[in-house]
Amino acid sequence: MGLNFRKSFKIGNLFRFNKTKKGGSVSVGGKKFRLTLNNKKKLTASLPGTGISYDTNLDGKKKTGKKTKKD
């Protein structure tokens, strides 16, 4: 377990900027619906408090499964 750092800045009622040591993200929304875009071009739409969310990559790359080593 390592030491983590996160700083959050609220901009108005709907916008939030989160800064971590590995990057940052911008969130738009409130208690009923939220969209988050992080520094790895990943967009997340969620319904806070329900555990329901949808993630997608905006860079066009597909997430691959396990890498296999060729002999």
C-alpha positions as CSV (number, residue, x, y, z in Angstrom):
1,M,0.0,0.0,0.0
2,G,1.4,3.4,-1.0
3,L,0.7,6.9,-0.1
4,N,-1.9,8.5,-2.3
5,F,-2.6,12.2,-2.9
6,R,-5.8,13.8,-4.3
7,K,-6.9,17.4,-4.4
8,S,-10.3,18.5,-5.6
9,F,-11.4,22.0,-6.7
10,K,-15.0,22.8,-7.0
11,I,-15.9,25.3,-9.7
12,G,-19.5,26.5,-9.3
13,N,-22.3,24.0,-8.6
14,L,-21.7,21.5,-11.4
15,F,-18.0,21.4,-12.2
16,R,-15.2,19.8,-10.2
17,F,-11.4,19.4,-11.1
18,N,-9.6,16.6,-9.4
19,K,-5.8,16.5,-9.3
20,T,-3.7,13.4,-8.4
21,K,0.0,12.7,-8.7
22,K,-0.7,10.7,-11.9
23,G,-2.9,13.2,-13.6
24,G,-6.3,14.8,-13.3
25,S,-9.9,14.7,-14.2
26,V,-12.9,17.0,-14.8
27,S,-16.4,16.1,-13.5
28,V,-19.6,17.7,-14.5
29,G,-22.9,17.0,-12.8
30,G,-24.4,16.6,-9.3
31,K,-26.2,14.1,-7.1
32,K,-28.3,12.6,-9.9
33,F,-26.0,12.3,-12.9
34,R,-22.2,12.8,-13.4
35,L,-19.8,12.7,-16.4
36,T,-16.1,12.4,-15.8
37,L,-13.2,12.8,-18.2
38,N,-9.8,11.8,-17.0
39,N,-6.3,12.4,-18.4
40,K,-6.2,9.0,-20.1
41,K,-9.1,10.0,-22.4
42,K,-11.6,7.8,-20.5
43,L,-15.2,9.1,-20.2
44,T,-17.4,7.8,-17.4
45,A,-21.1,8.4,-17.0
46,S,-22.6,7.4,-13.7
47,L,-25.6,7.6,-11.4
48,P,-24.0,8.4,-8.0
49,G,-25.1,6.3,-5.1
50,T,-26.5,3.5,-7.3
51,G,-23.2,1.8,-8.4
52,I,-24.3,2.1,-12.0
53,S,-21.7,3.5,-14.5
54,Y,-20.6,3.3,-18.1
55,D,-16.9,3.7,-19.2
56,T,-15.6,4.3,-22.7
57,N,-12.2,5.3,-24.2
58,L,-12.2,8.4,-26.4
59,D,-8.8,7.7,-28.0
60,G,-10.2,5.0,-30.3
61,K,-8.1,2.2,-28.8
62,K,-9.8,-0.9,-27.7
63,K,-9.0,-2.4,-24.3
64,T,-7.5,-5.8,-24.8
65,G,-7.5,-8.8,-22.5
66,K,-4.5,-10.8,-21.4
67,K,-1.4,-10.5,-23.5
68,T,0.1,-13.8,-24.7
69,K,3.8,-14.5,-25.2
70,K,4.8,-16.1,-28.5
71,D,7.4,-18.9,-28.4
